[in-house]
Amino acid sequence: MNVLILETGLFPERDILLQALTDTACPHNVRRNDLRETRNEKQWDRLLDEILTSDRVFTV
């Protein structure tokens, strides 16, 4: 399963969620993107492609 984690900094339990989602025992492909960083249009396009190809997207 392809999992994408979008880091926003909006949730106080962020560290607990990230730890659970990136548990090395799980057989998932996990990618993380920090939305607090400045992005150009090409980087936003790449992120959109990652979102569209992910089976699950978590916002933390």
PyMOL Python script that loads the backbone (N, CA, C, O; Angstrom):
from pymol import cmd

cmd.read_pdbstr("""\
ATOM      1  N   MET A   1       0.847  -1.175   0.000  1.00  0.00           N
ATOM      2  CA  MET A   1       0.000   0.000   0.000  1.00  0.00           C
ATOM      3  C   MET A   1       0.894   1.241   0.000  1.00  0.00           C
ATOM      4  O   MET A   1       1.868   1.316   0.750  1.00  0.00           O
ATOM      5  N   ASN A   2       0.559   2.197  -0.835  1.00  0.00           N
ATOM      6  CA  ASN A   2       1.278   3.462  -0.890  1.00  0.00           C
ATOM      7  C   ASN A   2       0.603   4.458   0.038  1.00  0.00           C
ATOM      8  O   ASN A   2      -0.588   4.741  -0.097  1.00  0.00           O
ATOM      9  N   VAL A   3       1.372   4.984   0.979  1.00  0.00           N
ATOM     10  CA  VAL A   3       0.853   5.924   1.967  1.00  0.00           C
ATOM     11  C   VAL A   3       1.612   7.235   1.825  1.00  0.00           C
ATOM     12  O   VAL A   3       2.840   7.240   1.738  1.00  0.00           O
ATOM     13  N   LEU A   4       0.891   8.333   1.802  1.00  0.00           N
ATOM     14  CA  LEU A   4       1.485   9.662   1.742  1.00  0.00           C
ATOM     15  C   LEU A   4       1.098  10.416   2.995  1.00  0.00           C
ATOM     16  O   LEU A   4      -0.080  10.478   3.346  1.00  0.00           O
ATOM     17  N   ILE A   5       2.081  10.993   3.676  1.00  0.00           N
ATOM     18  CA  ILE A   5       1.843  11.786   4.880  1.00  0.00           C
ATOM     19  C   ILE A   5       2.116  13.245   4.542  1.00  0.00           C
ATOM     20  O   ILE A   5       3.221  13.600   4.132  1.00  0.00           O
ATOM     21  N   LEU A   6       1.106  14.084   4.716  1.00  0.00           N
ATOM     22  CA  LEU A   6       1.246  15.522   4.499  1.00  0.00           C
ATOM     23  C   LEU A   6       1.396  16.169   5.867  1.00  0.00           C
ATOM     24  O   LEU A   6       0.465  16.154   6.672  1.00  0.00           O
ATOM     25  N   GLU A   7       2.555  16.731   6.125  1.00  0.00           N
ATOM     26  CA  GLU A   7       2.816  17.351   7.417  1.00  0.00           C
ATOM     27  C   GLU A   7       2.412  18.823   7.374  1.00  0.00           C
ATOM     28  O   GLU A   7       2.923  19.597   6.565  1.00  0.00           O
ATOM     29  N   THR A   8       1.487  19.194   8.258  1.00  0.00           N
ATOM     30  CA  THR A   8       0.984  20.569   8.276  1.00  0.00           C
ATOM     31  C   THR A   8       1.323  21.296   9.573  1.00  0.00           C
ATOM     32  O   THR A   8       1.327  22.527   9.618  1.00  0.00           O
ATOM     33  N   GLY A   9       1.606  20.536  10.626  1.00  0.00           N
ATOM     34  CA  GLY A   9       1.863  21.146  11.924  1.00  0.00           C
ATOM     35  C   GLY A   9       0.593  21.571  12.643  1.00  0.00           C
ATOM     36  O   GLY A   9       0.664  22.302  13.630  1.00  0.00           O
ATOM     37  N   LEU A  10      -0.569  21.127  12.169  1.00  0.00           N
ATOM     38  CA  LEU A  10      -1.846  21.543  12.749  1.00  0.00           C
ATOM     39  C   LEU A  10      -2.275  20.714  13.953  1.00  0.00           C
ATOM     40  O   LEU A  10      -3.126  21.151  14.729  1.00  0.00           O
ATOM     41  N   PHE A  11      -1.704  19.530  14.122  1.00  0.00           N
ATOM     42  CA  PHE A  11      -2.183  18.631  15.157  1.00  0.00           C
ATOM     43  C   PHE A  11      -1.161  18.475  16.277  1.00  0.00           C
ATOM     44  O   PHE A  11       0.008  18.202  16.006  1.00  0.00           O
ATOM     45  N   PRO A  12      -1.582  18.645  17.537  1.00  0.00           N
ATOM     46  CA  PRO A  12      -0.644  18.517  18.648  1.00  0.00           C
ATOM     47  C   PRO A  12      -0.139  17.082  18.827  1.00  0.00           C
ATOM     48  O   PRO A  12       0.944  16.888  19.381  1.00  0.00           O
ATOM     49  N   GLU A  13      -0.882  16.082  18.381  1.00  0.00           N
ATOM     50  CA  GLU A  13      -0.480  14.684  18.506  1.00  0.00           C
ATOM     51  C   GLU A  13       0.355  14.227  17.315  1.00  0.00           C
ATOM     52  O   GLU A  13       0.491  13.027  17.079  1.00  0.00           O
ATOM     53  N   ARG A  14       0.903  15.150  16.581  1.00  0.00           N
ATOM     54  CA  ARG A  14       1.630  14.887  15.351  1.00  0.00           C
ATOM     55  C   ARG A  14       2.705  13.809  15.520  1.00  0.00           C
ATOM     56  O   ARG A  14       2.788  12.895  14.700  1.00  0.00           O
ATOM     57  N   ASP A  15       3.513  13.901  16.552  1.00  0.00           N
ATOM     58  CA  ASP A  15       4.616  12.949  16.728  1.00  0.00           C
ATOM     59  C   ASP A  15       4.112  11.525  16.932  1.00  0.00           C
ATOM     60  O   ASP A  15       4.702  10.581  16.407  1.00  0.00           O
ATOM     61  N   ILE A  16       3.047  11.361  17.677  1.00  0.00           N
ATOM     62  CA  ILE A  16       2.471  10.031  17.900  1.00  0.00           C
ATOM     63  C   ILE A  16       1.929   9.469  16.586  1.00  0.00           C
ATOM     64  O   ILE A  16       2.139   8.297  16.274  1.00  0.00           O
ATOM     65  N   LEU A  17       1.239  10.299  15.825  1.00  0.00           N
ATOM     66  CA  LEU A  17       0.701   9.854  14.535  1.00  0.00           C
ATOM     67  C   LEU A  17       1.814   9.465  13.569  1.00  0.00           C
ATOM     68  O   LEU A  17       1.731   8.430  12.908  1.00  0.00           O
ATOM     69  N   LEU A  18       2.849  10.287  13.485  1.00  0.00           N
ATOM     70  CA  LEU A  18       3.953   9.989  12.573  1.00  0.00           C
ATOM     71  C   LEU A  18       4.653   8.695  12.969  1.00  0.00           C
ATOM     72  O   LEU A  18       5.016   7.896  12.106  1.00  0.00           O
ATOM     73  N   GLN A  19       4.840   8.486  14.249  1.00  0.00           N
ATOM     74  CA  GLN A  19       5.481   7.262  14.716  1.00  0.00           C
ATOM     75  C   GLN A  19       4.655   6.042  14.311  1.00  0.00           C
ATOM     76  O   GLN A  19       5.204   5.050  13.831  1.00  0.00           O
ATOM     77  N   ALA A  20       3.362   6.113  14.498  1.00  0.00           N
ATOM     78  CA  ALA A  20       2.489   4.989  14.132  1.00  0.00           C
ATOM     79  C   ALA A  20       2.477   4.757  12.623  1.00  0.00           C
ATOM     80  O   ALA A  20       2.479   3.612  12.171  1.00  0.00           O
ATOM     81  N   LEU A  21       2.464   5.828  11.848  1.00  0.00           N
ATOM     82  CA  LEU A  21       2.386   5.693  10.397  1.00  0.00           C
ATOM     83  C   LEU A  21       3.695   5.229   9.764  1.00  0.00           C
ATOM     84  O   LEU A  21       3.683   4.631   8.688  1.00  0.00           O
ATOM     85  N   THR A  22       4.808   5.496  10.410  1.00  0.00           N
ATOM     86  CA  THR A  22       6.111   5.133   9.845  1.00  0.00           C
ATOM     87  C   THR A  22       6.723   3.943  10.559  1.00  0.00           C
ATOM     88  O   THR A  22       7.932   3.726  10.471  1.00  0.00           O
ATOM     89  N   ASP A  23       5.916   3.172  11.262  1.00  0.00           N
ATOM     90  CA  ASP A  23       6.382   1.965  11.944  1.00  0.00           C
ATOM     91  C   ASP A  23       7.075   1.065  10.921  1.00  0.00           C
ATOM     92  O   ASP A  23       6.485   0.711   9.900  1.00  0.00           O
ATOM     93  N   THR A  24       8.320   0.700  11.197  1.00  0.00           N
ATOM     94  CA  THR A  24       9.100  -0.082  10.232  1.00  0.00           C
ATOM     95  C   THR A  24       8.589  -1.506  10.071  1.00  0.00           C
ATOM     96  O   THR A  24       8.982  -2.192   9.127  1.00  0.00           O
ATOM     97  N   ALA A  25       7.728  -1.967  10.963  1.00  0.00           N
ATOM     98  CA  ALA A  25       7.192  -3.324  10.854  1.00  0.00           C
ATOM     99  C   ALA A  25       6.081  -3.421   9.808  1.00  0.00           C
ATOM    100  O   ALA A  25       5.735  -4.524   9.382  1.00  0.00           O
ATOM    101  N   CYS A  26       5.522  -2.298   9.392  1.00  0.00           N
ATOM    102  CA  CYS A  26       4.429  -2.338   8.424  1.00  0.00           C
ATOM    103  C   CYS A  26       4.990  -2.477   7.008  1.00  0.00           C
ATOM    104  O   CYS A  26       6.050  -1.927   6.707  1.00  0.00           O
ATOM    105  N   PRO A  27       4.290  -3.204   6.142  1.00  0.00           N
ATOM    106  CA  PRO A  27       4.782  -3.462   4.782  1.00  0.00           C
ATOM    107  C   PRO A  27       4.394  -2.381   3.768  1.00  0.00           C
ATOM    108  O   PRO A  27       4.237  -2.680   2.584  1.00  0.00           O
ATOM    109  N   HIS A  28       4.238  -1.145   4.208  1.00  0.00           N
ATOM    110  CA  HIS A  28       3.763  -0.090   3.318  1.00  0.00           C
ATOM    111  C   HIS A  28       4.916   0.772   2.805  1.00  0.00           C
ATOM    112  O   HIS A  28       5.965   0.884   3.440  1.00  0.00           O
ATOM    113  N   ASN A  29       4.692   1.366   1.655  1.00  0.00           N
ATOM    114  CA  ASN A  29       5.594   2.365   1.109  1.00  0.00           C
ATOM    115  C   ASN A  29       5.106   3.716   1.627  1.00  0.00           C
ATOM    116  O   ASN A  29       4.041   4.186   1.226  1.00  0.00           O
ATOM    117  N   VAL A  30       5.881   4.345   2.519  1.00  0.00           N
ATOM    118  CA  VAL A  30       5.448   5.583   3.166  1.00  0.00           C
ATOM    119  C   VAL A  30       6.309   6.741   2.674  1.00  0.00           C
ATOM    120  O   VAL A  30       7.538   6.693   2.742  1.00  0.00           O
ATOM    121  N   ARG A  31       5.644   7.784   2.178  1.00  0.00           N
ATOM    122  CA  ARG A  31       6.328   9.013   1.753  1.00  0.00           C
ATOM    123  C   ARG A  31       5.815  10.156   2.615  1.00  0.00           C
ATOM    124  O   ARG A  31       4.653  10.168   3.021  1.00  0.00           O
ATOM    125  N   ARG A  32       6.687  11.112   2.888  1.00  0.00           N
ATOM    126  CA  ARG A  32       6.293  12.260   3.706  1.00  0.00           C
ATOM    127  C   ARG A  32       6.595  13.553   2.957  1.00  0.00           C
ATOM    128  O   ARG A  32       7.616  13.672   2.279  1.00  0.00           O
ATOM    129  N   ASN A  33       5.691  14.515   3.093  1.00  0.00           N
ATOM    130  CA  ASN A  33       5.878  15.846   2.512  1.00  0.00           C
ATOM    131  C   ASN A  33       5.491  16.882   3.547  1.00  0.00           C
ATOM    132  O   ASN A  33       4.433  16.790   4.169  1.00  0.00           O
ATOM    133  N   ASP A  34       6.354  17.868   3.726  1.00  0.00           N
ATOM    134  CA  ASP A  34       6.092  18.942   4.681  1.00  0.00           C
ATOM    135  C   ASP A  34       5.463  20.112   3.920  1.00  0.00           C
ATOM    136  O   ASP A  34       6.133  20.774   3.128  1.00  0.00           O
ATOM    137  N   LEU A  35       4.178  20.361   4.163  1.00  0.00           N
ATOM    138  CA  LEU A  35       3.472  21.424   3.453  1.00  0.00           C
ATOM    139  C   LEU A  35       3.817  22.818   3.964  1.00  0.00           C
ATOM    140  O   LEU A  35       3.389  23.818   3.387  1.00  0.00           O
ATOM    141  N   ARG A  36       4.585  22.882   5.038  1.00  0.00           N
ATOM    142  CA  ARG A  36       4.982  24.193   5.569  1.00  0.00           C
ATOM    143  C   ARG A  36       6.124  24.808   4.767  1.00  0.00           C
ATOM    144  O   ARG A  36       6.430  25.990   4.925  1.00  0.00           O
ATOM    145  N   GLU A  37       6.755  24.010   3.908  1.00  0.00           N
ATOM    146  CA  GLU A  37       7.854  24.510   3.087  1.00  0.00           C
ATOM    147  C   GLU A  37       7.318  25.261   1.864  1.00  0.00           C
ATOM    148  O   GLU A  37       6.239  24.944   1.362  1.00  0.00           O
ATOM    149  N   THR A  38       8.059  26.237   1.397  1.00  0.00           N
ATOM    150  CA  THR A  38       7.698  26.967   0.181  1.00  0.00           C
ATOM    151  C   THR A  38       7.973  26.082  -1.025  1.00  0.00           C
ATOM    152  O   THR A  38       9.009  25.420  -1.092  1.00  0.00           O
ATOM    153  N   ARG A  39       7.049  26.072  -1.977  1.00  0.00           N
ATOM    154  CA  ARG A  39       7.173  25.236  -3.175  1.00  0.00           C
ATOM    155  C   ARG A  39       6.933  26.064  -4.427  1.00  0.00           C
ATOM    156  O   ARG A  39       6.157  27.020  -4.429  1.00  0.00           O
ATOM    157  N   ASN A  40       7.622  25.668  -5.492  1.00  0.00           N
ATOM    158  CA  ASN A  40       7.341  26.286  -6.784  1.00  0.00           C
ATOM    159  C   ASN A  40       6.277  25.447  -7.499  1.00  0.00           C
ATOM    160  O   ASN A  40       5.853  24.417  -6.973  1.00  0.00           O
ATOM    161  N   GLU A  41       5.851  25.863  -8.661  1.00  0.00           N
ATOM    162  CA  GLU A  41       4.758  25.184  -9.362  1.00  0.00           C
ATOM    163  C   GLU A  41       5.111  23.741  -9.713  1.00  0.00           C
ATOM    164  O   GLU A  41       4.263  22.856  -9.603  1.00  0.00           O
ATOM    165  N   LYS A  42       6.340  23.496 -10.130  1.00  0.00           N
ATOM    166  CA  LYS A  42       6.758  22.141 -10.480  1.00  0.00           C
ATOM    167  C   LYS A  42       6.710  21.221  -9.254  1.00  0.00           C
ATOM    168  O   LYS A  42       6.316  20.060  -9.367  1.00  0.00           O
ATOM    169  N   GLN A  43       7.107  21.731  -8.094  1.00  0.00           N
ATOM    170  CA  GLN A  43       7.055  20.933  -6.872  1.00  0.00           C
ATOM    171  C   GLN A  43       5.611  20.639  -6.458  1.00  0.00           C
ATOM    172  O   GLN A  43       5.316  19.543  -5.981  1.00  0.00           O
ATOM    173  N   TRP A  44       4.712  21.612  -6.638  1.00  0.00           N
ATOM    174  CA  TRP A  44       3.291  21.357  -6.355  1.00  0.00           C
ATOM    175  C   TRP A  44       2.727  20.305  -7.297  1.00  0.00           C
ATOM    176  O   TRP A  44       1.940  19.455  -6.880  1.00  0.00           O
ATOM    177  N   ASP A  45       3.125  20.356  -8.572  1.00  0.00           N
ATOM    178  CA  ASP A  45       2.673  19.351  -9.537  1.00  0.00           C
ATOM    179  C   ASP A  45       3.151  17.951  -9.129  1.00  0.00           C
ATOM    180  O   ASP A  45       2.400  16.981  -9.229  1.00  0.00           O
ATOM    181  N   ARG A  46       4.393  17.856  -8.672  1.00  0.00           N
ATOM    182  CA  ARG A  46       4.937  16.572  -8.237  1.00  0.00           C
ATOM    183  C   ARG A  46       4.178  16.059  -7.013  1.00  0.00           C
ATOM    184  O   ARG A  46       3.893  14.866  -6.913  1.00  0.00           O
ATOM    185  N   LEU A  47       3.850  16.962  -6.083  1.00  0.00           N
ATOM    186  CA  LEU A  47       3.081  16.576  -4.898  1.00  0.00           C
ATOM    187  C   LEU A  47       1.690  16.090  -5.297  1.00  0.00           C
ATOM    188  O   LEU A  47       1.202  15.097  -4.759  1.00  0.00           O
ATOM    189  N   LEU A  48       1.059  16.776  -6.223  1.00  0.00           N
ATOM    190  CA  LEU A  48      -0.262  16.352  -6.698  1.00  0.00           C
ATOM    191  C   LEU A  48      -0.196  14.949  -7.303  1.00  0.00           C
ATOM    192  O   LEU A  48      -1.089  14.134  -7.072  1.00  0.00           O
ATOM    193  N   ASP A  49       0.846  14.664  -8.071  1.00  0.00           N
ATOM    194  CA  ASP A  49       1.027  13.320  -8.624  1.00  0.00           C
ATOM    195  C   ASP A  49       1.154  12.284  -7.507  1.00  0.00           C
ATOM    196  O   ASP A  49       0.585  11.196  -7.603  1.00  0.00           O
ATOM    197  N   GLU A  50       1.897  12.616  -6.450  1.00  0.00           N
ATOM    198  CA  GLU A  50       2.052  11.698  -5.321  1.00  0.00           C
ATOM    199  C   GLU A  50       0.709  11.455  -4.631  1.00  0.00           C
ATOM    200  O   GLU A  50       0.398  10.326  -4.252  1.00  0.00           O
ATOM    201  N   ILE A  51      -0.079  12.508  -4.470  1.00  0.00           N
ATOM    202  CA  ILE A  51      -1.400  12.359  -3.844  1.00  0.00           C
ATOM    203  C   ILE A  51      -2.282  11.448  -4.686  1.00  0.00           C
ATOM    204  O   ILE A  51      -2.945  10.558  -4.153  1.00  0.00           O
ATOM    205  N   LEU A  52      -2.293  11.663  -5.989  1.00  0.00           N
ATOM    206  CA  LEU A  52      -3.155  10.888  -6.877  1.00  0.00           C
ATOM    207  C   LEU A  52      -2.748   9.418  -6.976  1.00  0.00           C
ATOM    208  O   LEU A  52      -3.594   8.561  -7.234  1.00  0.00           O
ATOM    209  N   THR A  53      -1.470   9.118  -6.775  1.00  0.00           N
ATOM    210  CA  THR A  53      -1.009   7.732  -6.874  1.00  0.00           C
ATOM    211  C   THR A  53      -0.969   7.019  -5.525  1.00  0.00           C
ATOM    212  O   THR A  53      -0.602   5.845  -5.463  1.00  0.00           O
ATOM    213  N   SER A  54      -1.335   7.699  -4.456  1.00  0.00           N
ATOM    214  CA  SER A  54      -1.327   7.087  -3.126  1.00  0.00           C
ATOM    215  C   SER A  54      -2.641   6.368  -2.855  1.00  0.00           C
ATOM    216  O   SER A  54      -3.708   6.786  -3.305  1.00  0.00           O
ATOM    217  N   ASP A  55      -2.532   5.280  -2.112  1.00  0.00           N
ATOM    218  CA  ASP A  55      -3.727   4.555  -1.686  1.00  0.00           C
ATOM    219  C   ASP A  55      -4.370   5.237  -0.481  1.00  0.00           C
ATOM    220  O   ASP A  55      -5.591   5.225  -0.327  1.00  0.00           O
ATOM    221  N   ARG A  56      -3.539   5.827   0.365  1.00  0.00           N
ATOM    222  CA  ARG A  56      -4.021   6.543   1.558  1.00  0.00           C
ATOM    223  C   ARG A  56      -3.211   7.822   1.730  1.00  0.00           C
ATOM    224  O   ARG A  56      -1.999   7.834   1.519  1.00  0.00           O
ATOM    225  N   VAL A  57      -3.890   8.896   2.115  1.00  0.00           N
ATOM    226  CA  VAL A  57      -3.232  10.169   2.404  1.00  0.00           C
ATOM    227  C   VAL A  57      -3.631  10.586   3.812  1.00  0.00           C
ATOM    228  O   VAL A  57      -4.817  10.676   4.128  1.00  0.00           O
ATOM    229  N   PHE A  58      -2.635  10.839   4.656  1.00  0.00           N
ATOM    230  CA  PHE A  58      -2.865  11.290   6.026  1.00  0.00           C
ATOM    231  C   PHE A  58      -2.329  12.705   6.174  1.00  0.00           C
ATOM    232  O   PHE A  58      -1.224  13.006   5.724  1.00  0.00           O
ATOM    233  N   THR A  59      -3.105  13.562   6.799  1.00  0.00           N
ATOM    234  CA  THR A  59      -2.674  14.920   7.086  1.00  0.00           C
ATOM    235  C   THR A  59      -2.421  15.024   8.584  1.00  0.00           C
ATOM    236  O   THR A  59      -3.320  14.799   9.394  1.00  0.00           O
ATOM    237  N   VAL A  60      -1.188  15.366   8.943  1.00  0.00           N
ATOM    238  CA  VAL A  60      -0.829  15.471  10.362  1.00  0.00           C
ATOM    239  C   VAL A  60      -0.225  16.823  10.650  1.00  0.00           C
ATOM    240  O   VAL A  60       0.143  17.104  11.791  1.00  0.00           O
TER     241      VAL A  60
END
""", "prot")
cmd.dss("prot")
cmd.show_as("cartoon", "prot")
cmd.util.cbc("prot")
cmd.orient("prot")
